[in-house]
């Protein structure tokens, strides 16, 4: 498991995207990515570029994105 906290400047996302990270054999990446986006919050009207970056990172690790929205 990798636990990620990305601050208000999305530094963790930038690090994971811009750095060749050699992480293997993990099944879960969890964290607070500080991304407010209409794909995860239907009541929010804007789309964030950081949501796209997160999806690219998730895909690069062959993971799936899950949400606990109710």
PQR file of N, CA, C, O and H, with PARSE charges and radii, in Angstrom:
ATOM      1  N   UNK A   1       0.841  -1.174   0.000 -0.4000 1.5000
ATOM      2  CA  UNK A   1       0.000   0.000   0.000 -0.0000 2.0000
ATOM      3  C   UNK A   1       0.890   1.241   0.000  0.5500 1.7000
ATOM      4  O   UNK A   1       1.903   1.296   0.697 -0.5500 1.4000
ATOM      5  N   UNK A   2       0.502   2.211  -0.774 -0.4000 1.5000
ATOM      6  CA  UNK A   2       1.167   3.502  -0.755 -0.0000 2.0000
ATOM      7  C   UNK A   2       0.115   4.526  -0.319  0.5500 1.7000
ATOM      8  O   UNK A   2      -0.987   4.564  -0.866 -0.5500 1.4000
ATOM      9  H   UNK A   2      -0.321   2.166  -1.340  0.4000 1.0000
ATOM     10  N   UNK A   3       0.459   5.342   0.654 -0.4000 1.5000
ATOM     11  CA  UNK A   3      -0.448   6.370   1.158 -0.0000 2.0000
ATOM     12  C   UNK A   3       0.090   7.722   0.703  0.5500 1.7000
ATOM     13  O   UNK A   3       1.251   8.048   0.951 -0.5500 1.4000
ATOM     14  H   UNK A   3       1.354   5.311   1.099  0.4000 1.0000
ATOM     15  N   UNK A   4      -0.753   8.504   0.040 -0.4000 1.5000
ATOM     16  CA  UNK A   4      -0.308   9.750  -0.555 -0.0000 2.0000
ATOM     17  C   UNK A   4      -1.114  10.909   0.002  0.5500 1.7000
ATOM     18  O   UNK A   4      -2.342  10.851   0.052 -0.5500 1.4000
ATOM     19  H   UNK A   4      -1.696   8.239  -0.161  0.4000 1.0000
ATOM     20  N   UNK A   5      -0.434  11.944   0.414 -0.4000 1.5000
ATOM     21  CA  UNK A   5      -1.095  13.217   0.740 -0.0000 2.0000
ATOM     22  C   UNK A   5      -0.508  14.270  -0.185  0.5500 1.7000
ATOM     23  O   UNK A   5       0.698  14.513  -0.187 -0.5500 1.4000
ATOM     24  H   UNK A   5       0.564  11.991   0.373  0.4000 1.0000
ATOM     25  N   UNK A   6      -1.364  14.877  -0.956 -0.4000 1.5000
ATOM     26  CA  UNK A   6      -0.918  15.934  -1.844 -0.0000 2.0000
ATOM     27  C   UNK A   6      -1.454  17.250  -1.306  0.5500 1.7000
ATOM     28  O   UNK A   6      -2.660  17.402  -1.111 -0.5500 1.4000
ATOM     29  H   UNK A   6      -2.344  14.679  -0.954  0.4000 1.0000
ATOM     30  N   UNK A   7      -0.575  18.181  -1.070 -0.4000 1.5000
ATOM     31  CA  UNK A   7      -0.970  19.463  -0.483 -0.0000 2.0000
ATOM     32  C   UNK A   7      -1.751  20.315  -1.480  0.5500 1.7000
ATOM     33  O   UNK A   7      -2.053  19.869  -2.587 -0.5500 1.4000
ATOM     34  H   UNK A   7       0.404  18.057  -1.229  0.4000 1.0000
ATOM     35  N   UNK A   8      -2.065  21.505  -1.090 -0.4000 1.5000
ATOM     36  CA  UNK A   8      -2.832  22.412  -1.931 -0.0000 2.0000
ATOM     37  C   UNK A   8      -2.163  22.778  -3.239  0.5500 1.7000
ATOM     38  O   UNK A   8      -2.815  23.292  -4.147 -0.5500 1.4000
ATOM     39  H   UNK A   8      -1.820  21.866  -0.190  0.4000 1.0000
ATOM     40  N   UNK A   9      -0.870  22.519  -3.347 -0.4000 1.5000
ATOM     41  CA  UNK A   9      -0.131  22.783  -4.590 -0.0000 2.0000
ATOM     42  C   UNK A   9       0.049  21.510  -5.410  0.5500 1.7000
ATOM     43  O   UNK A   9       0.701  21.536  -6.454 -0.5500 1.4000
ATOM     44  H   UNK A   9      -0.340  22.101  -2.610  0.4000 1.0000
ATOM     45  N   UNK A  10      -0.520  20.400  -4.951 -0.4000 1.5000
ATOM     46  CA  UNK A  10      -0.491  19.110  -5.654 -0.0000 2.0000
ATOM     47  C   UNK A  10       0.935  18.592  -5.860  0.5500 1.7000
ATOM     48  O   UNK A  10       1.243  17.990  -6.888 -0.5500 1.4000
ATOM     49  H   UNK A  10      -1.049  20.379  -4.103  0.4000 1.0000
ATOM     50  N   UNK A  11       1.793  18.830  -4.877 -0.4000 1.5000
ATOM     51  CA  UNK A  11       3.201  18.436  -5.014 -0.0000 2.0000
ATOM     52  C   UNK A  11       3.389  16.927  -5.114  0.5500 1.7000
ATOM     53  O   UNK A  11       4.266  16.468  -5.846 -0.5500 1.4000
ATOM     54  H   UNK A  11       1.543  19.319  -4.042  0.4000 1.0000
ATOM     55  N   UNK A  12       2.589  16.150  -4.398 -0.4000 1.5000
ATOM     56  CA  UNK A  12       2.731  14.695  -4.491 -0.0000 2.0000
ATOM     57  C   UNK A  12       2.361  14.199  -5.880  0.5500 1.7000
ATOM     58  O   UNK A  12       3.033  13.322  -6.421 -0.5500 1.4000
ATOM     59  H   UNK A  12       1.876  16.523  -3.803  0.4000 1.0000
ATOM     60  N   UNK A  13       1.306  14.746  -6.460 -0.4000 1.5000
ATOM     61  CA  UNK A  13       0.947  14.365  -7.828 -0.0000 2.0000
ATOM     62  C   UNK A  13       2.054  14.731  -8.803  0.5500 1.7000
ATOM     63  O   UNK A  13       2.415  13.936  -9.670 -0.5500 1.4000
ATOM     64  H   UNK A  13       0.760  15.459  -6.020  0.4000 1.0000
ATOM     65  N   UNK A  14       2.588  15.928  -8.660 -0.4000 1.5000
ATOM     66  CA  UNK A  14       3.672  16.364  -9.544 -0.0000 2.0000
ATOM     67  C   UNK A  14       4.889  15.461  -9.396  0.5500 1.7000
ATOM     68  O   UNK A  14       5.543  15.125 -10.383 -0.5500 1.4000
ATOM     69  H   UNK A  14       2.294  16.575  -7.955  0.4000 1.0000
ATOM     70  N   UNK A  15       5.192  15.067  -8.156 -0.4000 1.5000
ATOM     71  CA  UNK A  15       6.333  14.184  -7.927 -0.0000 2.0000
ATOM     72  C   UNK A  15       6.104  12.831  -8.593  0.5500 1.7000
ATOM     73  O   UNK A  15       6.978  12.330  -9.300 -0.5500 1.4000
ATOM     74  H   UNK A  15       4.660  15.340  -7.354  0.4000 1.0000
ATOM     75  N   UNK A  16       4.935  12.242  -8.370 -0.4000 1.5000
ATOM     76  CA  UNK A  16       4.648  10.927  -8.953 -0.0000 2.0000
ATOM     77  C   UNK A  16       4.636  10.984 -10.473  0.5500 1.7000
ATOM     78  O   UNK A  16       5.042  10.024 -11.128 -0.5500 1.4000
ATOM     79  H   UNK A  16       4.225  12.650  -7.796  0.4000 1.0000
ATOM     80  N   UNK A  17       4.178  12.095 -11.046 -0.4000 1.5000
ATOM     81  CA  UNK A  17       4.113  12.203 -12.502 -0.0000 2.0000
ATOM     82  C   UNK A  17       5.461  12.533 -13.125  0.5500 1.7000
ATOM     83  O   UNK A  17       5.806  11.982 -14.171 -0.5500 1.4000
ATOM     84  H   UNK A  17       3.849  12.875 -10.514  0.4000 1.0000
ATOM     85  N   UNK A  18       6.225  13.415 -12.506 -0.4000 1.5000
ATOM     86  CA  UNK A  18       7.451  13.925 -13.121 -0.0000 2.0000
ATOM     87  C   UNK A  18       8.704  13.133 -12.778  0.5500 1.7000
ATOM     88  O   UNK A  18       9.740  13.314 -13.417 -0.5500 1.4000
ATOM     89  H   UNK A  18       5.945  13.862 -11.656  0.4000 1.0000
ATOM     90  N   UNK A  19       8.627  12.273 -11.793 -0.4000 1.5000
ATOM     91  CA  UNK A  19       9.781  11.507 -11.355 -0.0000 2.0000
ATOM     92  C   UNK A  19       9.600  10.057 -11.746  0.5500 1.7000
ATOM     93  O   UNK A  19       8.500   9.512 -11.650 -0.5500 1.4000
ATOM     94  H   UNK A  19       7.785  12.127 -11.274  0.4000 1.0000
ATOM     95  N   UNK A  20      10.663   9.441 -12.179 -0.4000 1.5000
ATOM     96  CA  UNK A  20      10.576   8.014 -12.450 -0.0000 2.0000
ATOM     97  C   UNK A  20      10.558   7.282 -11.118  0.5500 1.7000
ATOM     98  O   UNK A  20      11.596   7.043 -10.502 -0.5500 1.4000
ATOM     99  H   UNK A  20      11.556   9.884 -12.257  0.4000 1.0000
ATOM    100  N   UNK A  21       9.365   6.937 -10.698 -0.4000 1.5000
ATOM    101  CA  UNK A  21       9.181   6.279  -9.417 -0.0000 2.0000
ATOM    102  C   UNK A  21       9.247   4.776  -9.638  0.5500 1.7000
ATOM    103  O   UNK A  21       8.522   4.236 -10.473 -0.5500 1.4000
ATOM    104  H   UNK A  21       8.522   7.131 -11.199  0.4000 1.0000
ATOM    105  N   UNK A  22      10.108   4.107  -8.899 -0.4000 1.5000
ATOM    106  CA  UNK A  22      10.258   2.663  -9.017 -0.0000 2.0000
ATOM    107  C   UNK A  22       9.534   1.986  -7.864  0.5500 1.7000
ATOM    108  O   UNK A  22      10.145   1.592  -6.870 -0.5500 1.4000
ATOM    109  H   UNK A  22      10.697   4.546  -8.221  0.4000 1.0000
ATOM    110  N   UNK A  23       8.236   1.860  -8.012 -0.4000 1.5000
ATOM    111  CA  UNK A  23       7.410   1.200  -7.015 -0.0000 2.0000
ATOM    112  C   UNK A  23       6.813  -0.046  -7.646  0.5500 1.7000
ATOM    113  O   UNK A  23       6.265   0.003  -8.747 -0.5500 1.4000
ATOM    114  H   UNK A  23       7.739   2.180  -8.819  0.4000 1.0000
ATOM    115  N   UNK A  24       6.923  -1.148  -6.947 -0.4000 1.5000
ATOM    116  CA  UNK A  24       6.414  -2.402  -7.495 -0.0000 2.0000
ATOM    117  C   UNK A  24       5.638  -3.150  -6.426  0.5500 1.7000
ATOM    118  O   UNK A  24       5.817  -2.937  -5.227 -0.5500 1.4000
ATOM    119  H   UNK A  24       7.368  -1.188  -6.053  0.4000 1.0000
ATOM    120  N   UNK A  25       4.771  -4.029  -6.899 -0.4000 1.5000
ATOM    121  CA  UNK A  25       4.064  -4.978  -6.036 -0.0000 2.0000
ATOM    122  C   UNK A  25       3.210  -4.316  -4.970  0.5500 1.7000
ATOM    123  O   UNK A  25       3.212  -4.756  -3.820 -0.5500 1.4000
ATOM    124  H   UNK A  25       4.625  -4.202  -7.873  0.4000 1.0000
ATOM    125  N   UNK A  26       2.490  -3.285  -5.323 -0.4000 1.5000
ATOM    126  CA  UNK A  26       1.512  -2.771  -4.382 -0.0000 2.0000
ATOM    127  C   UNK A  26       0.142  -2.798  -5.044  0.5500 1.7000
ATOM    128  O   UNK A  26       0.020  -2.671  -6.263 -0.5500 1.4000
ATOM    129  H   UNK A  26       2.488  -2.928  -6.257  0.4000 1.0000
ATOM    130  N   UNK A  27      -0.877  -2.964  -4.228 -0.4000 1.5000
ATOM    131  CA  UNK A  27      -2.230  -3.128  -4.737 -0.0000 2.0000
ATOM    132  C   UNK A  27      -3.108  -1.907  -4.508  0.5500 1.7000
ATOM    133  O   UNK A  27      -4.078  -1.686  -5.232 -0.5500 1.4000
ATOM    134  H   UNK A  27      -0.778  -3.067  -3.238  0.4000 1.0000
ATOM    135  N   UNK A  28      -2.761  -1.114  -3.491 -0.4000 1.5000
ATOM    136  CA  UNK A  28      -3.615  -0.002  -3.111 -0.0000 2.0000
ATOM    137  C   UNK A  28      -2.788   1.273  -3.001  0.5500 1.7000
ATOM    138  O   UNK A  28      -1.723   1.287  -2.384 -0.5500 1.4000
ATOM    139  H   UNK A  28      -1.973  -1.294  -2.903  0.4000 1.0000
ATOM    140  N   UNK A  29      -3.287   2.324  -3.599 -0.4000 1.5000
ATOM    141  CA  UNK A  29      -2.729   3.653  -3.397 -0.0000 2.0000
ATOM    142  C   UNK A  29      -3.872   4.475  -2.817  0.5500 1.7000
ATOM    143  O   UNK A  29      -4.894   4.676  -3.473 -0.5500 1.4000
ATOM    144  H   UNK A  29      -4.152   2.312  -4.101  0.4000 1.0000
ATOM    145  N   UNK A  30      -3.702   4.940  -1.611 -0.4000 1.5000
ATOM    146  CA  UNK A  30      -4.763   5.693  -0.940 -0.0000 2.0000
ATOM    147  C   UNK A  30      -4.244   7.059  -0.571  0.5500 1.7000
ATOM    148  O   UNK A  30      -3.043   7.249  -0.377 -0.5500 1.4000
ATOM    149  H   UNK A  30      -2.872   4.777  -1.078  0.4000 1.0000
ATOM    150  N   UNK A  31      -5.134   7.990  -0.477 -0.4000 1.5000
ATOM    151  CA  UNK A  31      -4.663   9.282  -0.033 -0.0000 2.0000
ATOM    152  C   UNK A  31      -5.658  10.392  -0.223  0.5500 1.7000
ATOM    153  O   UNK A  31      -6.733  10.218  -0.797 -0.5500 1.4000
ATOM    154  H   UNK A  31      -6.109   7.836  -0.634  0.4000 1.0000
ATOM    155  N   UNK A  32      -5.265  11.530   0.274 -0.4000 1.5000
ATOM    156  CA  UNK A  32      -6.014  12.755   0.118 -0.0000 2.0000
ATOM    157  C   UNK A  32      -5.285  13.558  -0.947  0.5500 1.7000
ATOM    158  O   UNK A  32      -4.217  14.111  -0.687 -0.5500 1.4000
ATOM    159  H   UNK A  32      -4.392  11.672   0.740  0.4000 1.0000
ATOM    160  N   UNK A  33      -5.846  13.622  -2.123 -0.4000 1.5000
ATOM    161  CA  UNK A  33      -5.175  14.278  -3.229 -0.0000 2.0000
ATOM    162  C   UNK A  33      -5.552  15.749  -3.371  0.5500 1.7000
ATOM    163  O   UNK A  33      -5.024  16.447  -4.236 -0.5500 1.4000
ATOM    164  H   UNK A  33      -6.714  13.173  -2.334  0.4000 1.0000
ATOM    165  N   UNK A  34      -6.465  16.221  -2.522 -0.4000 1.5000
ATOM    166  CA  UNK A  34      -6.914  17.619  -2.566 -0.0000 2.0000
ATOM    167  C   UNK A  34      -7.353  18.049  -3.961  0.5500 1.7000
ATOM    168  O   UNK A  34      -6.993  19.126  -4.435 -0.5500 1.4000
ATOM    169  H   UNK A  34      -6.895  15.655  -1.819  0.4000 1.0000
ATOM    170  N   UNK A  35      -8.127  17.200  -4.603 -0.4000 1.5000
ATOM    171  CA  UNK A  35      -8.627  17.517  -5.937 -0.0000 2.0000
ATOM    172  C   UNK A  35     -10.147  17.610  -5.862  0.5500 1.7000
ATOM    173  O   UNK A  35     -10.832  16.612  -5.634 -0.5500 1.4000
ATOM    174  H   UNK A  35      -8.419  16.324  -4.218  0.4000 1.0000
ATOM    175  N   UNK A  36     -10.654  18.800  -6.053 -0.4000 1.5000
ATOM    176  CA  UNK A  36     -12.098  18.972  -6.132 -0.0000 2.0000
ATOM    177  C   UNK A  36     -12.458  18.999  -7.596  0.5500 1.7000
ATOM    178  O   UNK A  36     -11.936  19.811  -8.360 -0.5500 1.4000
ATOM    179  H   UNK A  36     -10.098  19.610  -6.238  0.4000 1.0000
ATOM    180  N   UNK A  37     -13.358  18.103  -7.991 -0.4000 1.5000
ATOM    181  CA  UNK A  37     -13.627  17.901  -9.407 -0.0000 2.0000
ATOM    182  C   UNK A  37     -15.039  17.378  -9.584  0.5500 1.7000
ATOM    183  O   UNK A  37     -15.559  16.687  -8.707 -0.5500 1.4000
ATOM    184  H   UNK A  37     -13.781  17.443  -7.371  0.4000 1.0000
ATOM    185  N   UNK A  38     -15.667  17.699 -10.711 -0.4000 1.5000
ATOM    186  CA  UNK A  38     -17.016  17.231 -10.956 -0.0000 2.0000
ATOM    187  C   UNK A  38     -17.103  15.728 -11.213  0.5500 1.7000
ATOM    188  O   UNK A  38     -18.198  15.168 -11.160 -0.5500 1.4000
ATOM    189  H   UNK A  38     -15.244  18.260 -11.423  0.4000 1.0000
ATOM    190  N   UNK A  39     -15.992  15.063 -11.488 -0.4000 1.5000
ATOM    191  CA  UNK A  39     -16.041  13.612 -11.665 -0.0000 2.0000
ATOM    192  C   UNK A  39     -16.169  12.885 -10.328  0.5500 1.7000
ATOM    193  O   UNK A  39     -16.684  11.768 -10.278 -0.5500 1.4000
ATOM    194  H   UNK A  39     -15.102  15.518 -11.532  0.4000 1.0000
ATOM    195  N   UNK A  40     -15.707  13.506  -9.253 -0.4000 1.5000
ATOM    196  CA  UNK A  40     -15.836  12.886  -7.935 -0.0000 2.0000
ATOM    197  C   UNK A  40     -16.895  13.555  -7.068  0.5500 1.7000
ATOM    198  O   UNK A  40     -17.307  13.003  -6.047 -0.5500 1.4000
ATOM    199  H   UNK A  40     -15.288  14.413  -9.293  0.4000 1.0000
ATOM    200  N   UNK A  41     -17.333  14.736  -7.471 -0.4000 1.5000
ATOM    201  CA  UNK A  41     -18.359  15.470  -6.725 -0.0000 2.0000
ATOM    202  C   UNK A  41     -19.345  16.066  -7.724  0.5500 1.7000
ATOM    203  O   UNK A  41     -19.102  17.141  -8.271 -0.5500 1.4000
ATOM    204  H   UNK A  41     -16.998  15.184  -8.300  0.4000 1.0000
ATOM    205  N   UNK A  42     -20.454  15.373  -7.963 -0.4000 1.5000
ATOM    206  CA  UNK A  42     -21.412  15.841  -8.970 -0.0000 2.0000
ATOM    207  C   UNK A  42     -21.994  17.232  -8.689  0.5500 1.7000
ATOM    208  O   UNK A  42     -22.486  17.888  -9.606 -0.5500 1.4000
ATOM    209  H   UNK A  42     -20.651  14.499  -7.518  0.4000 1.0000
ATOM    210  N   UNK A  43     -21.942  17.682  -7.443 -0.4000 1.5000
ATOM    211  CA  UNK A  43     -22.468  18.997  -7.104 -0.0000 2.0000
ATOM    212  C   UNK A  43     -21.474  20.121  -7.411  0.5500 1.7000
ATOM    213  O   UNK A  43     -21.820  21.301  -7.352 -0.5500 1.4000
ATOM    214  H   UNK A  43     -21.542  17.148  -6.698  0.4000 1.0000
ATOM    215  N   UNK A  44     -20.233  19.738  -7.740 -0.4000 1.5000
ATOM    216  CA  UNK A  44     -19.200  20.715  -8.078 -0.0000 2.0000
ATOM    217  C   UNK A  44     -19.176  20.857  -9.598  0.5500 1.7000
ATOM    218  O   UNK A  44     -19.133  19.849 -10.304 -0.5500 1.4000
ATOM    219  H   UNK A  44     -19.952  18.779  -7.788  0.4000 1.0000
ATOM    220  N   UNK A  45     -19.201  22.076 -10.113 -0.4000 1.5000
ATOM    221  CA  UNK A  45     -19.393  22.270 -11.556 -0.0000 2.0000
ATOM    222  C   UNK A  45     -18.116  22.282 -12.386  0.5500 1.7000
ATOM    223  O   UNK A  45     -18.193  22.256 -13.614 -0.5500 1.4000
ATOM    224  H   UNK A  45     -19.236  22.895  -9.540  0.4000 1.0000
ATOM    225  N   UNK A  46     -16.949  22.320 -11.760 -0.4000 1.5000
ATOM    226  CA  UNK A  46     -15.699  22.464 -12.528 -0.0000 2.0000
ATOM    227  C   UNK A  46     -14.920  21.153 -12.627  0.5500 1.7000
ATOM    228  O   UNK A  46     -15.019  20.278 -11.766 -0.5500 1.4000
ATOM    229  H   UNK A  46     -16.886  22.341 -10.762  0.4000 1.0000
ATOM    230  N   UNK A  47     -14.147  21.048 -13.699 -0.4000 1.5000
ATOM    231  CA  UNK A  47     -13.238  19.915 -13.886 -0.0000 2.0000
ATOM    232  C   UNK A  47     -11.815  20.401 -13.634  0.5500 1.7000
ATOM    233  O   UNK A  47     -11.437  21.488 -14.072 -0.5500 1.4000
ATOM    234  H   UNK A  47     -14.066  21.759 -14.399  0.4000 1.0000
ATOM    235  N   UNK A  48     -11.034  19.599 -12.931 -0.4000 1.5000
ATOM    236  CA  UNK A  48      -9.667  19.968 -12.607 -0.0000 2.0000
ATOM    237  C   UNK A  48      -8.667  19.194 -13.459  0.5500 1.7000
ATOM    238  O   UNK A  48      -8.817  17.987 -13.654 -0.5500 1.4000
ATOM    239  H   UNK A  48     -11.341  18.716 -12.576  0.4000 1.0000
ATOM    240  N   UNK A  49      -7.657  19.880 -13.963 -0.4000 1.5000
ATOM    241  CA  UNK A  49      -6.579  19.209 -14.699 -0.0000 2.0000
ATOM    242  C   UNK A  49      -5.870  18.197 -13.808  0.5500 1.7000
ATOM    243  O   UNK A  49      -5.315  17.213 -14.297 -0.5500 1.4000
ATOM    244  H   UNK A  49      -7.535  20.860 -13.805  0.4000 1.0000
ATOM    245  N   UNK A  50      -5.888  18.441 -12.504 -0.4000 1.5000
ATOM    246  CA  UNK A  50      -5.226  17.521 -11.575 -0.0000 2.0000
ATOM    247  C   UNK A  50      -5.949  16.182 -11.503  0.5500 1.7000
ATOM    248  O   UNK A  50      -5.337  15.162 -11.185 -0.5500 1.4000
ATOM    249  H   UNK A  50      -6.339  19.240 -12.106  0.4000 1.0000
ATOM    250  N   UNK A  51      -7.225  16.181 -11.791 -0.4000 1.5000
ATOM    251  CA  UNK A  51      -7.959  14.924 -11.870 -0.0000 2.0000
ATOM    252  C   UNK A  51      -7.416  14.070 -13.019  0.5500 1.7000
ATOM    253  O   UNK A  51      -7.263  12.857 -12.874 -0.5500 1.4000
ATOM    254  H   UNK A  51      -7.722  17.009 -12.049  0.4000 1.0000
ATOM    255  N   UNK A  52      -7.127  14.699 -14.149 -0.4000 1.5000
ATOM    256  CA  UNK A  52      -6.544  13.979 -15.290 -0.0000 2.0000
ATOM    257  C   UNK A  52      -5.169  13.424 -14.940  0.5500 1.7000
ATOM    258  O   UNK A  52      -4.842  12.294 -15.301 -0.5500 1.4000
ATOM    259  H   UNK A  52      -7.251  15.684 -14.266  0.4000 1.0000
ATOM    260  N   UNK A  53      -4.370  14.214 -14.243 -0.4000 1.5000
ATOM    261  CA  UNK A  53      -3.036  13.765 -13.840 -0.0000 2.0000
ATOM    262  C   UNK A  53      -3.138  12.563 -12.908  0.5500 1.7000
ATOM    263  O   UNK A  53      -2.393  11.594 -13.051 -0.5500 1.4000
ATOM    264  H   UNK A  53      -4.636  15.132 -13.949  0.4000 1.0000
ATOM    265  N   UNK A  54      -4.066  12.629 -11.950 -0.4000 1.5000
ATOM    266  CA  UNK A  54      -4.263  11.501 -11.042 -0.0000 2.0000
ATOM    267  C   UNK A  54      -4.649  10.248 -11.818  0.5500 1.7000
ATOM    268  O   UNK A  54      -4.130   9.168 -11.535 -0.5500 1.4000
ATOM    269  H   UNK A  54      -4.671  13.416 -11.834  0.4000 1.0000
ATOM    270  N   UNK A  55      -5.546  10.368 -12.785 -0.4000 1.5000
ATOM    271  CA  UNK A  55      -5.945   9.210 -13.585 -0.0000 2.0000
ATOM    272  C   UNK A  55      -4.772   8.638 -14.379  0.5500 1.7000
ATOM    273  O   UNK A  55      -4.660   7.421 -14.521 -0.5500 1.4000
ATOM    274  H   UNK A  55      -5.968  11.245 -13.015  0.4000 1.0000
ATOM    275  N   UNK A  56      -3.903   9.494 -14.893 -0.4000 1.5000
ATOM    276  CA  UNK A  56      -2.710   9.020 -15.609 -0.0000 2.0000
ATOM    277  C   UNK A  56      -1.790   8.233 -14.676  0.5500 1.7000
ATOM    278  O   UNK A  56      -1.256   7.188 -15.050 -0.5500 1.4000
ATOM    279  H   UNK A  56      -3.993  10.484 -14.778  0.4000 1.0000
ATOM    280  N   UNK A  57      -1.613   8.741 -13.471 -0.4000 1.5000
ATOM    281  CA  UNK A  57      -0.751   8.068 -12.491 -0.0000 2.0000
ATOM    282  C   UNK A  57      -1.347   6.724 -12.098  0.5500 1.7000
ATOM    283  O   UNK A  57      -0.645   5.714 -12.049 -0.5500 1.4000
ATOM    284  H   UNK A  57      -2.046   9.589 -13.167  0.4000 1.0000
ATOM    285  N   UNK A  58      -2.635   6.720 -11.820 -0.4000 1.5000
ATOM    286  CA  UNK A  58      -3.326   5.476 -11.451 -0.0000 2.0000
ATOM    287  C   UNK A  58      -3.151   4.445 -12.566  0.5500 1.7000
ATOM    288  O   UNK A  58      -2.829   3.288 -12.297 -0.5500 1.4000
ATOM    289  H   UNK A  58      -3.205   7.540 -11.860  0.4000 1.0000
ATOM    290  N   UNK A  59      -3.360   4.860 -13.803 -0.4000 1.5000
ATOM    291  CA  UNK A  59      -3.212   3.965 -14.944 -0.0000 2.0000
ATOM    292  C   UNK A  59      -1.774   3.468 -15.091  0.5500 1.7000
ATOM    293  O   UNK A  59      -1.555   2.302 -15.418 -0.5500 1.4000
ATOM    294  H   UNK A  59      -3.622   5.800 -14.021  0.4000 1.0000
ATOM    295  N   UNK A  60      -0.799   4.336 -14.853 -0.4000 1.5000
ATOM    296  CA  UNK A  60       0.606   3.933 -15.004 -0.0000 2.0000
ATOM    297  C   UNK A  60       1.010   2.850 -14.006  0.5500 1.7000
ATOM    298  O   UNK A  60       1.943   2.087 -14.258 -0.5500 1.4000
ATOM    299  H   UNK A  60      -0.977   5.284 -14.587  0.4000 1.0000
ATOM    300  N   UNK A  61       0.303   2.782 -12.864 -0.4000 1.5000
ATOM    301  CA  UNK A  61       0.565   1.735 -11.874 -0.0000 2.0000
ATOM    302  C   UNK A  61      -0.386   0.548 -12.034  0.5500 1.7000
ATOM    303  O   UNK A  61      -0.418  -0.348 -11.190 -0.5500 1.4000
ATOM    304  H   UNK A  61      -0.454   3.402 -12.658  0.4000 1.0000
ATOM    305  N   UNK A  62      -1.160   0.549 -13.123 -0.4000 1.5000
ATOM    306  CA  UNK A  62      -2.144  -0.513 -13.379 -0.0000 2.0000
ATOM    307  C   UNK A  62      -3.119  -0.674 -12.218  0.5500 1.7000
ATOM    308  O   UNK A  62      -3.456  -1.791 -11.825 -0.5500 1.4000
ATOM    309  H   UNK A  62      -1.133   1.277 -13.808  0.4000 1.0000
ATOM    310  N   UNK A  63      -3.565   0.450 -11.679 -0.4000 1.5000
ATOM    311  CA  UNK A  63      -4.538   0.454 -10.601 -0.0000 2.0000
ATOM    312  C   UNK A  63      -5.871   0.972 -11.126  0.5500 1.7000
ATOM    313  O   UNK A  63      -5.959   1.426 -12.266 -0.5500 1.4000
ATOM    314  H   UNK A  63      -3.292   1.358 -11.999  0.4000 1.0000
ATOM    315  N   UNK A  64      -6.904   0.903 -10.297 -0.4000 1.5000
ATOM    316  CA  UNK A  64      -8.215   1.452 -10.616 -0.0000 2.0000
ATOM    317  C   UNK A  64      -8.548   2.520  -9.596  0.5500 1.7000
ATOM    318  O   UNK A  64      -8.125   2.450  -8.443 -0.5500 1.4000
ATOM    319  H   UNK A  64      -6.833   0.534  -9.371  0.4000 1.0000
ATOM    320  N   UNK A  65      -9.305   3.504 -10.028 -0.4000 1.5000
ATOM    321  CA  UNK A  65      -9.730   4.574  -9.142 -0.0000 2.0000
ATOM    322  C   UNK A  65     -11.056   4.180  -8.494  0.5500 1.7000
ATOM    323  O   UNK A  65     -11.990   3.740  -9.164 -0.5500 1.4000
ATOM    324  H   UNK A  65      -9.649   3.562 -10.966  0.4000 1.0000
ATOM    325  N   UNK A  66     -11.112   4.348  -7.195 -0.4000 1.5000
ATOM    326  CA  UNK A  66     -12.327   4.042  -6.446 -0.0000 2.0000
ATOM    327  C   UNK A  66     -12.684   5.265  -5.622  0.5500 1.7000
ATOM    328  O   UNK A  66     -11.834   6.110  -5.344 -0.5500 1.4000
ATOM    329  H   UNK A  66     -10.353   4.706  -6.651  0.4000 1.0000
ATOM    330  N   UNK A  67     -13.930   5.351  -5.241 -0.4000 1.5000
ATOM    331  CA  UNK A  67     -14.384   6.488  -4.442 -0.0000 2.0000
ATOM    332  C   UNK A  67     -15.300   5.999  -3.341  0.5500 1.7000
ATOM    333  O   UNK A  67     -16.017   5.010  -3.497 -0.5500 1.4000
ATOM    334  H   UNK A  67     -14.621   4.665  -5.468  0.4000 1.0000
ATOM    335  N   UNK A  68     -15.264   6.703  -2.231 -0.4000 1.5000
ATOM    336  CA  UNK A  68     -16.161   6.341  -1.144 -0.0000 2.0000
ATOM    337  C   UNK A  68     -17.321   7.321  -1.049  0.5500 1.7000
ATOM    338  O   UNK A  68     -17.952   7.441   0.001 -0.5500 1.4000
ATOM    339  H   UNK A  68     -14.682   7.506  -2.103  0.4000 1.0000
ATOM    340  N   UNK A  69     -17.602   8.024  -2.148 -0.4000 1.5000
ATOM    341  CA  UNK A  69     -18.727   8.958  -2.146 -0.0000 2.0000
ATOM    342  C   UNK A  69     -20.015   8.203  -1.895  0.5500 1.7000
ATOM    343  O   UNK A  69     -20.199   7.081  -2.368 -0.5500 1.4000
ATOM    344  H   UNK A  69     -17.088   7.927  -3.000  0.4000 1.0000
ATOM    345  N   UNK A  70     -20.894   8.826  -1.155 -0.4000 1.5000
ATOM    346  CA  UNK A  70     -22.178   8.187  -0.853 -0.0000 2.0000
ATOM    347  C   UNK A  70     -23.315   8.943  -1.478  0.5500 1.7000
ATOM    348  O   UNK A  70     -24.473   8.550  -1.329 -0.5500 1.4000
ATOM    349  H   UNK A  70     -20.745   9.738  -0.771  0.4000 1.0000
TER
END
